[in-house]
Amino acid sequence: MFLAEPDVKTPMTSAKHVVLTLGALAACLLCFELTPADVWLQEALYDESARSWLWSGADELARFVFYDGPKGLLILFAVCLALALVFIRRLPALAPYRSGMRIVLLSLLLVPAGVAGLKQTNSVGCPRDLALFGGEAAHAGLLAAFLPDSPQPLTQRPCFPAAHASGGFALLSLFFLFKERRNRVRALYLALAAGWAMGGYKMMIGDHFLSHTIVSMLLAWLIINVVVIAEQKIFSFASSSFASARRTRRLMRSMSASAKS
């Protein structure tokens, strides 16, 4: 079998990953705040003389391949998972994978929602909207844009972190469907390829800086591990409660039968 429920040690491992990911997020924010790496890369993707980006956002085929298509596939995948969980009693072959399927479904919902929600809390602009690249808005660092006294809004559309790429990075949750190390690594490669293809496209059309996509990836892994911890604890508690209730009912029936006899 390729799929399996998360190992019993998953909650502890996920707790460690939460701490490590928080540290990585802090280091990432600090790095891009103190260096012009974002601007350097974006300058390589922007043709100042032609005032255009490496890839045109008006290219319909590219938009379908890297934007509309992946988004539609992710929605379809989430719907299929939800249906499988609803009808899992009729699909006994999937029963052992119930926990992993819940983790993936919740991640597909919560990762994009969490990243999109964070976008509304800051004033970080898109590259194409900044004066540096032919726009009108001023450029602000990642940390400065979260400060209360930062200019609001710098742009009409908030751009940090990268919400579109977060859908691809939500597939990192597939790691928890696999038991063998080799298959888990393959799942990570698949998710990273999807996330960076979606995020790279948005960078090449001027919608995001590199830091936006990296932070989106780290946030996805953070949220996924929180989901794993919560899923394990909630459903473990629910299972023990149901088992206890069943034992109580059997005991009451036994006592009732004894009283009648």
Secondary structure as GFF3:
##gff-version 3
##sequence-region A 1 261
A	DSSP	alpha_helix	10	34	.	.	.	ID=ss1
A	DSSP	alpha_helix	37	44	.	.	.	ID=ss2
A	DSSP	beta_strand	46	47	.	.	.	ID=ss3
A	DSSP	beta_strand	52	53	.	.	.	ID=ss4
A	DSSP	alpha_helix	60	63	.	.	.	ID=ss5
A	DSSP	pi_helix	64	68	.	.	.	ID=ss6
A	DSSP	alpha_helix	69	86	.	.	.	ID=ss7
A	DSSP	three_ten_helix	88	90	.	.	.	ID=ss8
A	DSSP	three_ten_helix	92	97	.	.	.	ID=ss9
A	DSSP	alpha_helix	98	119	.	.	.	ID=ss10
A	DSSP	three_ten_helix	127	129	.	.	.	ID=ss11
A	DSSP	three_ten_helix	131	133	.	.	.	ID=ss12
A	DSSP	three_ten_helix	144	146	.	.	.	ID=ss13
A	DSSP	alpha_helix	163	169	.	.	.	ID=ss14
A	DSSP	three_ten_helix	170	177	.	.	.	ID=ss15
A	DSSP	alpha_helix	181	204	.	.	.	ID=ss16
A	DSSP	alpha_helix	210	260	.	.	.	ID=ss17
###
